[in-house]
């Protein structure tokens, strides 16, 4: 199959938005590892614009990429071995060396942890226990990488049990005969609403053994992307319906934003606005995924010299970005700076730190696999 550059650009944009979203977590009233001294309620309104679809989109794109890798002729054994190297090695490196500063800062800020980082890393981080409710060691934001590997393994087992040809025919039948029209928008929304009805009030835990609501959301999204990669009827349906889906996503976001404005923060909306909020959020989320996929297919399916560099830089950026955000905000807290000034420092500092992490890491052969890059070196356009 031909490379879909639109999906590459969509992946780059989604991760860039994720970095901006995590910077926003410093200022919104929701819980985070370190917070500004003056959280702002209205920041939740723009955050809600991406909250419902940012992760689903990433899992859909990851499924699409998995199908592209298998379509190159790789055997299942080499496929899962390659994906394990690309995912588990950076995950282990991140858990041991990149992530630990985040729980240390959270413990210091929220619970007045008395020891420095060196003591924490050597004596407390690897004790496999809970300290003030925080499980140690932890993968923090890298849960996405762990879940992606689990879903890749589950997909491999599924294909091995059915046989590659039978699995392909099954996906092609489902997306051709059943999801080749407007149902590509409707059926996933019905599924997601059904999950929320089956598990009312369930929240994501990022504990793979006790996170049913996340698995019922994201694993089907991963499979959707996998099937979409070779389904001409499904891509044609997205091409027909992405504009109406985008309009519906904006209308649903208007409902979500209005309810958040009326009942900010952790305030519970009055009945029936809580159910309305949850329903609108699901509709907004999936319609946004369809709209963005259609937009990328229509306008972004082209290559540029920067595309390869940015596509490669995405994973190193993801590994390190949240640690930089938490660390920089921890340094800013004693200054008691206004939130706008904190944001003006956090954003460029995070981007600069991510670029430095990538640019240095890509030049060191043994470090490349640890930050999610292929082992061999190659010339990369400036």
C-alpha positions in Angstrom: 0.0 0.0 0.0 1.1 3.5 -0.7 2.2 5.7 2.2 -0.6 8.1 3.3 1.3 11.4 4.1 -2.0 12.9 5.4 -1.9 10.4 8.3 1.8 11.3 9.0 0.8 15.0 9.2 -2.2 14.2 11.3 0.0 12.2 13.7 2.5 15.1 14.0 -0.4 17.5 14.6 -2.0 15.3 17.2 1.2 15.0 19.2 1.8 18.7 19.0 -1.6 19.3 20.3 -1.0 16.8 23.1 2.0 18.7 24.2 0.0 21.9 24.3 -2.8 20.1 26.2 -0.4 18.9 28.9 0.9 22.4 29.3 -2.7 23.4 29.8 -3.1 20.9 32.6 -0.9 23.1 34.7 -3.5 25.9 34.6 -6.8 24.1 34.5 -8.5 23.2 37.9 -8.2 19.4 37.1 -5.6 17.3 39.0 -2.1 17.2 37.7 1.4 16.5 39.0 2.2 20.2 39.6 -0.2 23.1 39.4 0.1 26.9 39.0 -0.7 28.7 42.3 -3.7 30.3 40.6 -5.7 27.8 38.5 -8.1 29.3 36.0 -11.6 27.8 35.5 -12.1 29.1 31.9 -9.0 27.2 30.7 -11.2 24.1 30.7 -13.2 25.5 27.8 -10.5 25.3 25.2 -9.2 22.1 26.7 -12.6 20.5 26.1 -12.2 21.2 22.4 -9.6 18.3 22.2 -10.3 16.4 25.4 -12.8 13.9 23.8 -10.8 12.9 20.7 -7.1 13.5 21.1 -6.3 10.0 22.4 -8.8 8.1 20.2 -7.3 9.8 17.2 -3.8 8.6 18.2 -4.9 5.0 18.6 -6.7 5.1 15.2 -3.6 6.4 13.5 -1.5 3.8 15.3 -3.8 1.1 14.0 -3.5 2.5 10.5 0.3 2.5 10.7 0.3 -1.1 11.9 -1.6 -2.2 8.8 0.9 -0.3 6.7 3.8 -2.2 8.3 2.1 -5.6 7.8 1.3 -4.7 4.2 5.0 -4.4 3.4 5.1 -8.2 3.6 6.4 -8.7 7.2 5.6 -12.0 8.9 3.7 -11.8 12.1 6.7 -12.9 14.1 8.9 -10.2 12.7 6.1 -7.7 13.0 5.5 -8.2 16.7 9.3 -8.4 17.4 9.9 -5.1 15.5 7.0 -3.4 17.3 8.2 -4.7 20.7 11.7 -3.2 20.1 10.3 0.1 19.0 7.8 0.4 21.9 9.1 -1.6 24.9 12.7 -0.4 24.9 11.7 3.3 25.0 9.0 2.5 27.5 11.5 0.9 29.9 14.0 3.7 29.3 11.4 6.3 30.0 10.1 4.6 33.2 13.6 4.3 34.6 15.2 7.6 33.6 12.7 10.1 32.2 9.6 9.7 34.2 10.9 9.5 37.9 11.2 13.3 38.3 7.4 13.7 37.9 6.3 11.6 40.9 9.2 13.1 43.0 7.9 16.7 42.2 4.3 15.7 42.8 5.3 14.2 46.2 7.4 17.3 47.1 4.7 19.8 46.1 1.6 18.0 47.4 2.9 15.9 50.3 6.2 17.8 51.3 8.4 14.8 50.5 11.6 15.5 52.5 14.3 14.0 50.3 16.0 15.1 47.2 15.6 13.5 43.8 18.7 11.3 44.1 17.5 9.8 47.4 14.0 9.3 45.9 15.3 7.5 42.8 17.7 5.3 44.7 15.6 4.4 47.7 11.9 4.9 47.1 11.2 4.8 43.3 11.9 1.2 42.7 10.4 -0.3 45.9 7.2 -1.4 44.0 4.8 0.2 46.6 2.5 3.2 46.9 3.7 6.4 48.5 0.9 8.8 49.3 -1.3 6.9 46.9 1.2 7.1 44.0 2.2 3.7 42.6 6.0 3.4 42.2 7.7 2.9 39.8 5.2 4.5 37.3 4.9 5.1 33.6 2.8 8.3 33.9 2.1 9.6 30.4 3.9 6.7 28.8 0.8 4.5 29.5 -0.1 5.2 25.9 3.0 3.3 24.7 2.3 0.4 27.0 -1.4 0.2 25.8 -0.3 0.4 22.2 2.0 -2.5 22.7 -0.8 -4.5 24.4 -3.2 -3.8 21.5 -0.5 -4.7 18.9 0.0 -8.0 20.7 -3.7 -8.6 20.8 -4.0 -7.9 17.1 -1.2 -10.2 16.3 -2.8 -13.0 18.3 -6.1 -12.3 16.6 -4.6 -12.5 13.1 -2.6 -15.7 14.0 -5.7 -17.4 15.3 -7.8 -16.5 12.2 -5.2 -16.6 9.6 -4.0 -13.5 7.7 -6.2 -13.9 4.6 -9.3 -14.7 6.7 -8.6 -11.7 9.0 -8.2 -9.4 5.9 -11.4 -10.6 4.4 -13.2 -10.1 7.7 -12.0 -6.5 8.0 -12.7 -5.8 4.4 -16.2 -7.2 4.6 -17.0 -5.2 7.8 -15.7 -2.0 6.4 -17.0 -2.5 2.9 -20.5 -3.9 3.4 -21.3 -2.4 6.8 -19.2 0.7 7.3 -19.0 2.0 3.8 -21.5 4.8 4.3 -22.8 7.1 7.0 -22.7 4.1 9.4 -18.9 4.8 9.7 -20.0 7.8 11.8 -23.0 6.4 13.5 -21.9 2.8 14.5 -18.8 3.9 16.6 -20.8 6.6 18.3 -23.5 4.0 19.3 -20.7 1.7 20.5 -19.0 4.4 22.6 -22.4 5.4 24.1 -23.1 1.8 24.9 -19.8 1.4 26.7 -20.5 4.5 28.8 -24.0 3.2 29.6 -22.5 -0.2 30.6 -19.9 1.4 32.8 -21.5 4.5 34.1 -19.1 6.9 35.8 -16.1 4.7 35.0 -12.8 6.7 34.7 -9.6 5.7 33.0 -7.0 4.3 35.5 -4.1 3.6 33.1 -3.7 0.3 35.0 -4.0 -2.2 32.2 -5.5 -4.9 34.4 -8.3 -2.5 35.8 -9.1 -0.2 33.0 -12.1 -1.7 31.2 -13.5 1.6 30.0 -10.3 2.6 28.3 -9.8 -0.7 26.6 -13.4 -0.7 25.3 -12.8 2.7 23.8 -9.3 2.5 22.5 -8.8 -1.1 21.3 -11.8 -0.8 18.9 -10.3 2.5 17.8 -7.0 0.8 17.1 -8.8 -1.9 15.1 -10.8 0.7 13.2 -7.5 2.4 12.1 -6.1 -1.0 11.1 -9.0 -1.9 9.0 -9.4 1.6 7.5 -5.9 1.5 6.0 -6.9 -0.9 3.3 -10.6 -0.1 2.9 -11.4 2.0 -0.1 -15.2 2.0 0.7 -14.5 3.3 4.2 -12.1 6.0 3.0 -14.7 7.0 0.4 -17.3 7.2 3.1 -15.1 9.4 5.2 -14.5 11.6 2.1 -18.3 12.0 1.8 -19.1 12.6 5.4 -16.2 14.4 7.0 -17.6 17.9 6.5 -21.0 17.1 8.1 -19.2 15.2 10.8 -17.1 18.4 11.4 -20.2 20.5 11.7 -21.7 18.0 14.2 -18.5 18.0 16.2 -18.5 21.8 16.5 -22.1 21.8 17.6 -21.5 19.1 20.2 -18.5 21.0 21.4 -20.7 24.0 21.9 -23.0 21.9 24.2 -20.0 20.6 26.1 -18.5 24.1 26.5 -21.8 25.6 27.6 -22.3 23.0 30.3 -18.7 23.3 31.5 -19.1 27.1 31.7 -22.3 26.7 33.7 -20.9 24.0 36.0 -17.1 24.6 36.1 -14.4 22.4 37.5 -15.6 19.5 39.7 -19.1 20.9 40.1 -21.7 18.2 39.1 -24.2 19.4 36.5 -27.9 19.2 37.5 -30.0 16.5 35.9 -30.3 15.9 32.9 -27.3 18.0 32.0 -24.8 15.5 33.2 -26.1 12.9 30.7 -26.3 15.6 28.0 -22.6 16.5 28.7 -21.4 12.9 28.4 -23.5 12.2 25.3 -22.3 15.4 23.5 -18.7 14.6 24.4 -18.9 11.2 22.8 -20.5 12.6 19.6 -18.0 15.4 19.5 -15.1 13.0 19.9 -15.9 10.5 17.2 -17.2 13.1 14.7 -13.9 15.1 15.2 -11.9 11.9 14.4 -13.8 11.4 11.2 -13.6 15.1 10.3 -9.8 15.2 10.9 -9.2 12.0 8.9 -11.2 13.3 6.0 -9.4 16.7 6.1 -6.0 15.0 6.2 -6.9 12.8 3.3 -8.2 15.8 1.3 -5.6 18.5 2.0 -2.5 17.0 3.7 -1.7 13.9 1.6 1.6 15.3 0.2 5.2 15.1 1.1 7.7 17.8 2.1 11.4 17.6 3.3 10.2 18.4 6.8 7.7 15.6 6.9 10.3 12.8 7.5 12.1 14.8 10.3 8.9 15.7 12.1 7.5 12.2 11.8 10.7 10.8 13.3 10.8 13.4 16.1 7.3 12.7 17.3 8.1 9.8 19.5 11.2 11.4 21.3 9.1 14.5 21.8 6.3 12.4 23.4 8.7 10.6 25.7 10.2 13.7 27.3 7.6 16.5 27.0 5.7 15.9 30.2 8.8 15.6 32.3 10.0 19.0 30.9 6.6 20.6 31.6 6.5 19.4 35.2 10.1 20.3 35.9 9.9 23.8 34.5 6.7 24.5 36.3 8.3 23.3 39.6 11.1 25.8 39.0 8.6 28.5 38.3 6.5 28.0 41.4 8.7 29.9 43.9 8.6 33.0 41.6 4.8 33.4 42.1 4.6 34.6 38.5 1.1 35.3 37.0 -0.3 32.3 34.9 0.2 34.1 31.6 3.9 34.6 32.3 4.2 31.0 33.4 2.6 29.9 30.1 4.9 32.2 28.1 7.9 30.4 29.7 6.5 26.9 29.7 5.6 26.7 26.0 9.0 27.7 24.5 10.9 25.9 27.2 9.1 22.6 26.5 9.5 22.9 22.7 13.2 23.7 23.0 13.7 20.9 25.5 12.0 18.4 23.2 14.0 19.5 20.2 17.3 19.2 22.2 16.3 15.7 23.4 15.7 14.6 19.8 18.5 16.4 18.0 21.1 15.1 20.5 19.6 11.6 20.8 19.4 11.0 17.1 23.2 11.6 16.6 24.2 9.0 19.3 23.9 5.5 17.9 23.3 3.6 21.1 20.8 6.2 22.4 18.6 6.1 19.3 16.6 2.9 20.2 16.2 4.2 23.8 14.3 7.3 22.6 12.2 5.5 20.0 14.3 5.8 16.9 15.5 3.1 14.5 19.0 1.8 15.3 20.6 2.7 12.0 21.5 6.3 11.4 20.6 8.2 8.2 20.8 11.7 7.0 17.8 13.7 8.0 16.8 17.0 6.2 17.4 20.1 8.4 
